[in-house]
Amino acid sequence: MSLGLRADPTNTSAVISVAGTDQVVITNASNVVATTFTGALAGNASTATALSTATGAAPSYGARAWVNFDGTRDTSGAVSTANTNRLIRQSGNVGSVLRNALGNYTINFATPMIDINYTAIGTVGELDNVAEFSSTVNVNGPYTTSSLRIATGFNTPTAGQLDDRNVVNVVIFR
């Protein structure tokens, strides 16, 4: 990272905070015409860089939580129909996924949301490679700051049914 600083002639010192703890102090800043500091970028730099690389005038919004889990397996990886925590393949800000009943899950956030005004979207894999009319993830609430309840299943032209799915993906935006 390179940082240039031009001091105001009325100042006698300037402080640059790095990662909230380290500091570089320039004394007699009024005598400093221009100073350049070099060093490694730390902290949330990768996140800031990723969001700042978006193009266009619209702002970028990052996911607050996401999860890819197997609704058919418990945390040990064994196929299970018990109402226990499910196998999480990968996640961000998700502490656990609990099976409440067939095709019904509670996603528990590792860090709570700031309020309940978030958006959740999801996808599921096919059930045993059987062609389906449409596979769905329904948010059936309640929305809370610490968790979200979802249902997975499929709809045929004649009826809807809940099912445990081996691939469930959910992303939460706020």
N, C-alpha and C positions, 0 to 999 in steps of 0.2 A: 504494500500500500504506500502511496506517496501522498503527503499532505502538505500543502503550502499554507503559510500563515502570514498575513500582513497585519502588523499591529497598528492600532489607532494611536496617534501621537500623544494623546492625553493619558494613555495607560502606562503603568509602571511595570506591570507583569501580565502574563497571559498563561492560562492553564488549559491543557488538552487532556481530557480523560480518555483512557483506553480501557475498554471492557469494564468500566465502572470502578476499577480499583487502582490500576497503574496510572501514573501521571507524568507528564513532561511539563516542566515549569520553565518559562522564559522570563528572566528578570531584565529590568531596563528595556522593556519591550519597545519603548519609544525610539530606541536606537537601532532596532531591528528593522531592516528594510524588507526582507523576505527570507523565510527559512523553510527548508524542505526536510521532512522526516521520512525515513524509509523503514519498513519492517513488515513483518507478517501480519496479515489480516486475520483476526481471531473472533471468537464468539459466534454470533449468528450470521456470519458472513456468507456461508454457502446458501442459507435460506434467502437472505437479502439479494444475493447475486441471481439466484434462480428466478425470483419474482421480478427482478429488474430487467431480465432479458426478454420479457414479453414485448411484442411489437404492437403498434396501433394506439389509438387514443383511449380505448376502454381500459379500466383498471383490472389488475389481476387479483383473484381471491384464492387463497389456499384452503385446502381441506382442513377442518379442525379435528377430524377423526376419520379413520377408514379401517376396514377389516376384510380379510379374505379368510373364511373359515369353512370347515367341513361339518355340516349339520348332522352327518350320519355317524361321526366318531367322537369319542370322549377325548380328554386331554392326553391319555396314554396312546391314542391312535387306534384303539380297539373299536370296532363297530358296536354301537350301543344305542338302545332305545330308552335308556334311563334318563330321567330329568336331571342331568348333571352338566357341568361346563363342557363346551365343545372344543375341538382341536382348532386352534388358530394357526394358519399357515404364516401369515404376515399381518402386521397391523401398525397403526399409528394412533396413539392416544386411546387405545382400547385395552382395558385390563383383563376382561373376560367376556365370554358369550355363554349364557346359560340357556339350556333347552328347558322350556316350561311345559311343553306338550308337543305332540306331533306337529312339525312345521311351525312352531311358535318359539321365539327366542327373545332374550333380553340382552342387548349389547350394553355393557358397563364401561363407562369412560374412565380412563386412568386419571385425567384431570377434568373436573366438571366444566361444562359449558357456562358462559356468562349469563345466559338466560335460556328460555325454552323456544326462542324464535329462530330455530335453525331449520335447515332443509336436509332431508335424507333421501338418497336415491340408491337403488340396488339392482343387482342382476343375480340370476341363479343359473346353474347348469341344468342340462336335461336330466330327467329321471330314468336311470338305467338305459340310456340311449334310445328311449322310446320317443317317437315324434309326437310333439304336443301342439295344441292349438296356440297357447301362449303361456310362458312361464313368468311368474311374477314374484316380486318382493313387495309386500304391503306393509306400510307403517301403520300399525293399529293401536299405537299409543299405550299408555300416555307418554307424551314428551316430558322428560324431566331434565334437569341440569346434569344429573349423574348417570342416566341410562335412557335407552330407547328400546321399545318393544316392536318387533317385526314378525311377519308371518311369511312363509314361503310355500309355494304350491303351484298349481296349474289350473287353467280354465279350459274346459272343453266346450264345444258348442251347446252341450246339454247341462253341464254341472261344473261347479268349482270344488276343489279339494285341496287340503293342506297336506304337504309331504315334507319330510326331512330331505335336504339336498346335500350332495357331496361338495358342491361348489356354491358358496354364497358370498357375494361381494356387496359391501355397503359403504357409502361415502357420505360424510356429514359436512355441510358447508354452513358457515355463519359469517 
